[in-house]
């Protein structure tokens, strides 16, 4: 594995974790949204689908060695809606209340979202740290050549 491959792996992880953090932020921002823009009902919690992907830089693909075949990055394959039922809360004066006086809210657990956010932040930091280490190794290799 060369230094650029290590940077590709780290950057793919950072990109995926950034998408995950954006999705978590969107879920937390819409925790009390009872009506979406289209008027279709309450906001539906989203989650991110991640998938490992081979590193297919054109040059590295041609020069791939047996060790490099095991290397993979990560990519976001899409956002999926969560199928949890809505949380019903009795608020008869709310404009979106049904005939019985209940309002449907998205079932978003703040503690769960914060735990997911901390996990994503730690993964982002680990990827960032790996890129910093690769940069340091690259600089040390350049110093040896002087």
Secondary structure as UniProt FT lines:
FT   HELIX           3..29
FT   TURN            30..32
FT   TURN            37..38
FT   STRAND          46..54
FT   HELIX           58..62
FT   TURN            66..67
FT   HELIX           68..70
FT   STRAND          72..81
FT   STRAND          87..90
FT   TURN            92..93
FT   TURN            95..96
FT   TURN            99..100
FT   STRAND          102..105
FT   HELIX           110..144
//
